């Protein structure tokens, strides 16, 4: 058998946006890859998510009733491998998210498959499946191939494919195979302080780092961000110091600025973890006193300048 298997993601009873986007990507590719499009959703009540996954072009939604209501990497790995052993898909797609990246590499190793992460394009040609992702600090797009691999696992970049708002006619089928019970259980979520910020959906971000020198300067930069119509972001040291809530953090352990078109990095050196969160941005303006700071290697425009002096100049322009 061939086809595409989509692994759905949900948290606290809510289906993740990336799951519907991954379904849209699979439906778009089904003509080239061939076979059915199936979606597997795992949890203690997986049927509740079936309607949200039932887009036109989906053939089957496979529900695996196992574990608790929340993501468990070990349980998901065993469940998806069991479903894949029965379905034998050509391609397995997941979201490029914290849950997706906790699962996909182990899944690829277990299946002996090809693997690529943070993919924003894929298809099939005479050489087989290929995937497109960024390389060299987002300077080039790279096409990856998977010779002699019967199955390929991809994690897909969010906000790249648009899901359909129409309802499909997929069959909902419970998975009859055995899935092991994990040896631990989820207890609770501890919520970070609410801030009303959604970095992942912001189109314009004004982000600050330790270069602003003092926590007392944060309100000044927050006011500047508001005046220029930007969402206030920050680097990890700012969030770890408690200067801003974690929701503002851009980076590997924060949020990916997946929808951002313009990013101002003020007083941010550009550690690789921070660059991970802004690698999708079209235009980056970097402000830093160190002309050799890594941030300048990815910036579209660079200003070698003190952050507070930059704030002074920006305020003068706004007046």
LUMVOTI-294338 format. One record per residue (C-alpha): x negated, y negated, z. Coordinates in nm, 3 decimals. Last residue first. Layout:
<sites>
<site X="X" Y="Y" Z="Z"/>
...
</sites>
This chain:
<sites>
<site X="-0.776" Y="-6.303" Z="1.699"/>
<site X="-0.811" Y="-5.951" Z="1.564"/>
<site X="-1.147" Y="-6.036" Z="1.408"/>
<site X="-1.279" Y="-6.172" Z="1.738"/>
<site X="-1.159" Y="-5.860" Z="1.915"/>
<site X="-1.345" Y="-5.641" Z="1.666"/>
<site X="-1.667" Y="-5.835" Z="1.719"/>
<site X="-1.644" Y="-5.807" Z="2.098"/>
<site X="-1.560" Y="-5.435" Z="2.074"/>
<site X="-1.867" Y="-5.385" Z="1.854"/>
<site X="-2.076" Y="-5.567" Z="2.114"/>
<site X="-1.932" Y="-5.330" Z="2.375"/>
<site X="-2.019" Y="-5.029" Z="2.162"/>
<site X="-2.379" Y="-5.141" Z="2.107"/>
<site X="-2.470" Y="-5.143" Z="1.738"/>
<site X="-2.614" Y="-4.934" Z="1.460"/>
<site X="-2.300" Y="-4.930" Z="1.242"/>
<site X="-2.238" Y="-4.638" Z="1.009"/>
<site X="-1.996" Y="-4.577" Z="0.723"/>
<site X="-1.885" Y="-4.243" Z="0.574"/>
<site X="-2.022" Y="-4.068" Z="0.882"/>
<site X="-2.134" Y="-3.705" Z="0.879"/>
<site X="-2.508" Y="-3.753" Z="0.927"/>
<site X="-2.445" Y="-4.071" Z="1.128"/>
<site X="-2.287" Y="-3.869" Z="1.410"/>
<site X="-2.617" Y="-3.686" Z="1.460"/>
<site X="-2.769" Y="-3.997" Z="1.626"/>
<site X="-3.087" Y="-4.112" Z="1.450"/>
<site X="-2.991" Y="-4.481" Z="1.434"/>
<site X="-2.930" Y="-4.473" Z="1.812"/>
<site X="-2.715" Y="-4.770" Z="1.922"/>
<site X="-2.397" Y="-4.603" Z="1.799"/>
<site X="-2.087" Y="-4.692" Z="1.598"/>
<site X="-1.965" Y="-4.435" Z="1.345"/>
<site X="-1.691" Y="-4.488" Z="1.086"/>
<site X="-1.552" Y="-4.161" Z="0.949"/>
<site X="-1.332" Y="-4.130" Z="0.639"/>
<site X="-1.166" Y="-3.806" Z="0.520"/>
<site X="-1.146" Y="-3.626" Z="0.852"/>
<site X="-1.146" Y="-3.245" Z="0.845"/>
<site X="-1.470" Y="-3.212" Z="1.042"/>
<site X="-1.339" Y="-3.414" Z="1.333"/>
<site X="-1.294" Y="-3.146" Z="1.599"/>
<site X="-1.602" Y="-2.947" Z="1.502"/>
<site X="-1.808" Y="-3.267" Z="1.511"/>
<site X="-1.738" Y="-3.288" Z="1.884"/>
<site X="-1.883" Y="-2.945" Z="1.952"/>
<site X="-2.181" Y="-3.017" Z="1.725"/>
<site X="-2.276" Y="-3.318" Z="1.935"/>
<site X="-2.209" Y="-3.647" Z="1.755"/>
<site X="-2.364" Y="-3.927" Z="1.958"/>
<site X="-2.034" Y="-4.095" Z="2.044"/>
<site X="-2.044" Y="-4.464" Z="2.141"/>
<site X="-1.753" Y="-4.551" Z="1.913"/>
<site X="-1.638" Y="-4.288" Z="1.666"/>
<site X="-1.377" Y="-4.448" Z="1.438"/>
<site X="-1.177" Y="-4.187" Z="1.247"/>
<site X="-0.962" Y="-4.251" Z="0.939"/>
<site X="-0.752" Y="-3.988" Z="0.758"/>
<site X="-0.665" Y="-3.768" Z="1.057"/>
<site X="-0.428" Y="-3.474" Z="1.013"/>
<site X="-0.652" Y="-3.199" Z="1.150"/>
<site X="-0.809" Y="-3.398" Z="1.431"/>
<site X="-0.895" Y="-3.073" Z="1.610"/>
<site X="-0.818" Y="-3.084" Z="1.981"/>
<site X="-1.037" Y="-3.026" Z="2.284"/>
<site X="-1.285" Y="-2.746" Z="2.355"/>
<site X="-1.426" Y="-2.756" Z="2.001"/>
<site X="-1.376" Y="-3.128" Z="1.968"/>
<site X="-1.151" Y="-3.429" Z="2.016"/>
<site X="-1.040" Y="-3.505" Z="2.371"/>
<site X="-0.733" Y="-3.724" Z="2.424"/>
<site X="-0.523" Y="-3.441" Z="2.573"/>
<site X="-0.794" Y="-3.388" Z="2.837"/>
<site X="-0.682" Y="-3.702" Z="3.019"/>
<site X="-0.916" Y="-4.005" Z="3.004"/>
<site X="-1.194" Y="-4.130" Z="3.233"/>
<site X="-1.185" Y="-3.802" Z="3.423"/>
<site X="-1.558" Y="-3.739" Z="3.384"/>
<site X="-1.482" Y="-3.423" Z="3.185"/>
<site X="-1.263" Y="-3.625" Z="2.948"/>
<site X="-1.533" Y="-3.886" Z="2.881"/>
<site X="-1.803" Y="-3.620" Z="2.856"/>
<site X="-1.586" Y="-3.424" Z="2.607"/>
<site X="-1.556" Y="-3.703" Z="2.351"/>
<site X="-1.258" Y="-3.935" Z="2.327"/>
<site X="-0.944" Y="-4.024" Z="2.135"/>
<site X="-0.713" Y="-4.326" Z="2.138"/>
<site X="-0.451" Y="-4.317" Z="1.863"/>
<site X="-0.485" Y="-4.608" Z="1.622"/>
<site X="-0.256" Y="-4.897" Z="1.529"/>
<site X="-0.522" Y="-5.168" Z="1.534"/>
<site X="-0.379" Y="-5.332" Z="1.846"/>
<site X="-0.321" Y="-5.001" Z="2.024"/>
<site X="-0.680" Y="-4.888" Z="1.968"/>
<site X="-0.808" Y="-5.223" Z="2.094"/>
<site X="-0.598" Y="-5.192" Z="2.410"/>
<site X="-0.734" Y="-4.843" Z="2.475"/>
<site X="-1.083" Y="-4.981" Z="2.419"/>
<site X="-1.032" Y="-5.246" Z="2.690"/>
<site X="-0.858" Y="-4.996" Z="2.919"/>
<site X="-1.166" Y="-4.765" Z="2.894"/>
<site X="-1.418" Y="-5.033" Z="2.996"/>
<site X="-1.373" Y="-4.966" Z="3.368"/>
<site X="-1.484" Y="-4.609" Z="3.309"/>
<site X="-1.831" Y="-4.740" Z="3.226"/>
<site X="-2.093" Y="-4.724" Z="2.953"/>
<site X="-1.886" Y="-4.742" Z="2.631"/>
<site X="-2.162" Y="-4.516" Z="2.495"/>
<site X="-2.017" Y="-4.231" Z="2.700"/>
<site X="-1.778" Y="-4.167" Z="2.414"/>
<site X="-1.478" Y="-4.334" Z="2.252"/>
<site X="-1.245" Y="-4.235" Z="1.969"/>
<site X="-1.026" Y="-4.463" Z="1.760"/>
<site X="-0.807" Y="-4.220" Z="1.569"/>
<site X="-0.590" Y="-4.286" Z="1.262"/>
<site X="-0.370" Y="-4.011" Z="1.112"/>
<site X="-0.272" Y="-3.853" Z="1.444"/>
<site X="-0.116" Y="-3.506" Z="1.424"/>
<site X="-0.384" Y="-3.303" Z="1.604"/>
<site X="-0.451" Y="-3.582" Z="1.853"/>
<site X="-0.101" Y="-3.555" Z="1.997"/>
<site X="-0.090" Y="-3.800" Z="2.288"/>
<site X="0.206" Y="-3.825" Z="2.529"/>
<site X="-0.034" Y="-3.836" Z="2.824"/>
<site X="0.073" Y="-3.551" Z="3.052"/>
<site X="-0.185" Y="-3.442" Z="3.308"/>
<site X="-0.313" Y="-3.092" Z="3.229"/>
<site X="-0.064" Y="-2.808" Z="3.285"/>
<site X="-0.160" Y="-2.506" Z="3.488"/>
<site X="-0.004" Y="-2.210" Z="3.314"/>
<site X="0.096" Y="-1.901" Z="3.510"/>
<site X="0.023" Y="-1.540" Z="3.597"/>
<site X="-0.065" Y="-1.349" Z="3.279"/>
<site X="-0.124" Y="-0.979" Z="3.336"/>
<site X="-0.411" Y="-0.733" Z="3.356"/>
<site X="-0.484" Y="-0.375" Z="3.253"/>
<site X="-0.326" Y="-0.409" Z="2.912"/>
<site X="-0.057" Y="-0.158" Z="2.805"/>
<site X="-0.148" Y="0.035" Z="2.492"/>
<site X="0.061" Y="0.008" Z="2.173"/>
<site X="0.232" Y="0.318" Z="2.032"/>
<site X="0.400" Y="0.301" Z="1.693"/>
<site X="0.769" Y="0.233" Z="1.637"/>
<site X="0.742" Y="-0.128" Z="1.526"/>
<site X="1.082" Y="-0.295" Z="1.532"/>
<site X="1.205" Y="-0.412" Z="1.189"/>
<site X="1.360" Y="-0.745" Z="1.095"/>
<site X="1.435" Y="-0.750" Z="0.723"/>
<site X="1.358" Y="-1.079" Z="0.551"/>
<site X="1.630" Y="-1.274" Z="0.370"/>
<site X="1.491" Y="-1.625" Z="0.378"/>
<site X="1.611" Y="-1.943" Z="0.545"/>
<site X="1.510" Y="-2.277" Z="0.394"/>
<site X="1.287" Y="-2.533" Z="0.568"/>
<site X="0.983" Y="-2.402" Z="0.384"/>
<site X="0.644" Y="-2.430" Z="0.545"/>
<site X="0.388" Y="-2.682" Z="0.416"/>
<site X="0.035" Y="-2.547" Z="0.383"/>
<site X="-0.267" Y="-2.742" Z="0.506"/>
<site X="-0.150" Y="-2.870" Z="0.844"/>
<site X="-0.356" Y="-2.607" Z="1.026"/>
<site X="-0.664" Y="-2.443" Z="0.883"/>
<site X="-0.616" Y="-2.074" Z="0.814"/>
<site X="-0.792" Y="-1.783" Z="0.986"/>
<site X="-0.872" Y="-1.513" Z="0.732"/>
<site X="-0.904" Y="-1.133" Z="0.756"/>
<site X="-0.987" Y="-0.939" Z="0.437"/>
<site X="-0.903" Y="-0.575" Z="0.353"/>
<site X="-1.057" Y="-0.315" Z="0.122"/>
<site X="-1.400" Y="-0.481" Z="0.148"/>
<site X="-1.635" Y="-0.383" Z="-0.135"/>
<site X="-1.735" Y="-0.743" Z="-0.207"/>
<site X="-1.589" Y="-1.013" Z="0.020"/>
<site X="-1.624" Y="-1.351" Z="-0.144"/>
<site X="-1.666" Y="-1.698" Z="0.001"/>
<site X="-1.615" Y="-2.024" Z="-0.188"/>
<site X="-1.781" Y="-2.319" Z="-0.015"/>
<site X="-1.667" Y="-2.680" Z="-0.010"/>
<site X="-1.944" Y="-2.932" Z="0.046"/>
<site X="-2.041" Y="-3.208" Z="0.289"/>
<site X="-1.816" Y="-3.088" Z="0.572"/>
<site X="-2.110" Y="-3.050" Z="0.808"/>
<site X="-2.294" Y="-2.817" Z="0.570"/>
<site X="-1.990" Y="-2.607" Z="0.479"/>
<site X="-1.615" Y="-2.642" Z="0.436"/>
<site X="-1.381" Y="-2.354" Z="0.352"/>
<site X="-1.251" Y="-2.173" Z="0.046"/>
<site X="-1.165" Y="-1.802" Z="0.046"/>
<site X="-1.198" Y="-1.544" Z="-0.232"/>
<site X="-1.008" Y="-1.223" Z="-0.295"/>
<site X="-1.118" Y="-1.004" Z="-0.585"/>
<site X="-1.385" Y="-1.039" Z="-0.851"/>
<site X="-1.141" Y="-1.090" Z="-1.141"/>
<site X="-0.968" Y="-1.366" Z="-0.946"/>
<site X="-0.766" Y="-1.386" Z="-0.626"/>
<site X="-0.679" Y="-1.676" Z="-0.399"/>
<site X="-0.775" Y="-1.878" Z="-0.095"/>
<site X="-0.768" Y="-2.237" Z="0.028"/>
<site X="-0.801" Y="-2.424" Z="0.357"/>
<site X="-0.995" Y="-2.160" Z="0.550"/>
<site X="-1.106" Y="-2.234" Z="0.906"/>
<site X="-1.252" Y="-1.885" Z="0.944"/>
<site X="-1.370" Y="-1.616" Z="0.704"/>
<site X="-1.376" Y="-1.236" Z="0.745"/>
<site X="-1.422" Y="-0.925" Z="0.531"/>
<site X="-1.295" Y="-0.612" Z="0.695"/>
<site X="-1.441" Y="-0.330" Z="0.902"/>
<site X="-1.099" Y="-0.297" Z="1.066"/>
<site X="-1.227" Y="-0.321" Z="1.422"/>
<site X="-1.483" Y="-0.584" Z="1.330"/>
<site X="-1.222" Y="-0.797" Z="1.153"/>
<site X="-0.981" Y="-0.764" Z="1.447"/>
<site X="-1.253" Y="-0.868" Z="1.689"/>
<site X="-1.325" Y="-1.175" Z="1.475"/>
<site X="-0.951" Y="-1.259" Z="1.437"/>
<site X="-0.830" Y="-1.238" Z="1.798"/>
<site X="-0.988" Y="-1.512" Z="2.007"/>
<site X="-1.014" Y="-1.726" Z="1.693"/>
<site X="-0.640" Y="-1.700" Z="1.635"/>
<site X="-0.556" Y="-1.776" Z="1.996"/>
<site X="-0.770" Y="-2.091" Z="2.004"/>
<site X="-0.644" Y="-2.189" Z="1.661"/>
<site X="-0.730" Y="-2.118" Z="1.299"/>
<site X="-0.393" Y="-1.957" Z="1.236"/>
<site X="-0.380" Y="-1.596" Z="1.125"/>
<site X="-0.393" Y="-1.417" Z="0.790"/>
<site X="-0.437" Y="-1.049" Z="0.704"/>
<site X="-0.506" Y="-0.954" Z="0.341"/>
<site X="-0.501" Y="-0.630" Z="0.143"/>
<site X="-0.250" Y="-0.473" Z="0.377"/>
<site X="-0.256" Y="-0.106" Z="0.486"/>
<site X="0.098" Y="-0.107" Z="0.633"/>
<site X="0.055" Y="0.178" Z="0.883"/>
<site X="-0.304" Y="0.112" Z="0.984"/>
<site X="-0.231" Y="-0.262" Z="0.973"/>
<site X="0.050" Y="-0.222" Z="1.229"/>
<site X="-0.179" Y="-0.030" Z="1.464"/>
<site X="-0.462" Y="-0.279" Z="1.411"/>
<site X="-0.220" Y="-0.563" Z="1.486"/>
<site X="-0.108" Y="-0.400" Z="1.812"/>
<site X="-0.457" Y="-0.311" Z="1.933"/>
<site X="-0.592" Y="-0.660" Z="1.864"/>
<site X="-0.283" Y="-0.826" Z="2.010"/>
<site X="-0.321" Y="-0.631" Z="2.335"/>
<site X="-0.687" Y="-0.723" Z="2.368"/>
<site X="-0.630" Y="-1.091" Z="2.285"/>
<site X="-0.332" Y="-1.136" Z="2.520"/>
<site X="-0.099" Y="-1.419" Z="2.420"/>
<site X="0.200" Y="-1.487" Z="2.642"/>
<site X="0.546" Y="-1.332" Z="2.692"/>
<site X="0.419" Y="-1.016" Z="2.853"/>
<site X="0.293" Y="-0.689" Z="2.712"/>
<site X="0.463" Y="-0.503" Z="2.431"/>
<site X="0.763" Y="-0.528" Z="2.201"/>
<site X="0.611" Y="-0.536" Z="1.854"/>
<site X="0.845" Y="-0.697" Z="1.601"/>
<site X="0.774" Y="-0.656" Z="1.229"/>
<site X="0.929" Y="-0.923" Z="1.009"/>
<site X="0.973" Y="-0.797" Z="0.654"/>
<site X="0.993" Y="-0.929" Z="0.300"/>
<site X="0.900" Y="-1.294" Z="0.341"/>
<site X="0.950" Y="-1.485" Z="0.017"/>
<site X="1.199" Y="-1.736" Z="0.155"/>
<site X="1.113" Y="-1.813" Z="0.517"/>
<site X="1.215" Y="-1.595" Z="0.811"/>
<site X="0.947" Y="-1.690" Z="1.063"/>
<site X="1.165" Y="-1.925" Z="1.268"/>
<site X="1.452" Y="-1.677" Z="1.261"/>
<site X="1.233" Y="-1.393" Z="1.390"/>
<site X="1.099" Y="-1.579" Z="1.695"/>
<site X="1.358" Y="-1.445" Z="1.944"/>
<site X="1.294" Y="-1.093" Z="1.812"/>
<site X="0.953" Y="-1.091" Z="1.982"/>
<site X="1.093" Y="-1.055" Z="2.336"/>
<site X="0.812" Y="-0.907" Z="2.549"/>
<site X="0.552" Y="-1.010" Z="2.297"/>
<site X="0.418" Y="-0.956" Z="1.944"/>
<site X="0.521" Y="-1.100" Z="1.607"/>
<site X="0.408" Y="-0.932" Z="1.285"/>
<site X="0.490" Y="-1.097" Z="0.954"/>
<site X="0.509" Y="-0.906" Z="0.626"/>
<site X="0.461" Y="-1.034" Z="0.272"/>
<site X="0.503" Y="-0.749" Z="0.026"/>
<site X="0.266" Y="-0.630" Z="-0.246"/>
<site X="0.059" Y="-0.835" Z="-0.486"/>
<site X="-0.241" Y="-1.058" Z="-0.432"/>
<site X="-0.172" Y="-1.312" Z="-0.706"/>
<site X="0.205" Y="-1.323" Z="-0.672"/>
<site X="0.181" Y="-1.311" Z="-0.290"/>
<site X="-0.040" Y="-1.619" Z="-0.260"/>
<site X="0.229" Y="-1.885" Z="-0.207"/>
<site X="0.421" Y="-1.654" Z="0.026"/>
<site X="0.107" Y="-1.599" Z="0.232"/>
<site X="0.036" Y="-1.971" Z="0.260"/>
<site X="0.395" Y="-2.043" Z="0.365"/>
<site X="0.370" Y="-1.771" Z="0.632"/>
<site X="0.048" Y="-1.928" Z="0.756"/>
<site X="0.227" Y="-2.264" Z="0.784"/>
<site X="0.507" Y="-2.102" Z="0.984"/>
<site X="0.250" Y="-1.956" Z="1.221"/>
<site X="0.054" Y="-2.283" Z="1.238"/>
<site X="0.361" Y="-2.460" Z="1.380"/>
<site X="0.347" Y="-2.233" Z="1.686"/>
<site X="0.669" Y="-2.054" Z="1.788"/>
<site X="0.783" Y="-2.169" Z="2.130"/>
<site X="0.854" Y="-1.931" Z="2.419"/>
<site X="0.565" Y="-2.047" Z="2.631"/>
<site X="0.324" Y="-1.996" Z="2.344"/>
<site X="0.372" Y="-1.842" Z="2.004"/>
<site X="0.149" Y="-1.710" Z="1.728"/>
<site X="0.249" Y="-1.496" Z="1.432"/>
<site X="0.007" Y="-1.258" Z="1.259"/>
<site X="0.072" Y="-1.265" Z="0.884"/>
<site X="0.020" Y="-0.943" Z="0.687"/>
<site X="-0.025" Y="-0.970" Z="0.311"/>
<site X="0.030" Y="-0.697" Z="0.054"/>
<site X="-0.106" Y="-0.361" Z="-0.048"/>
<site X="0.000" Y="0.000" Z="0.000"/>
</sites>
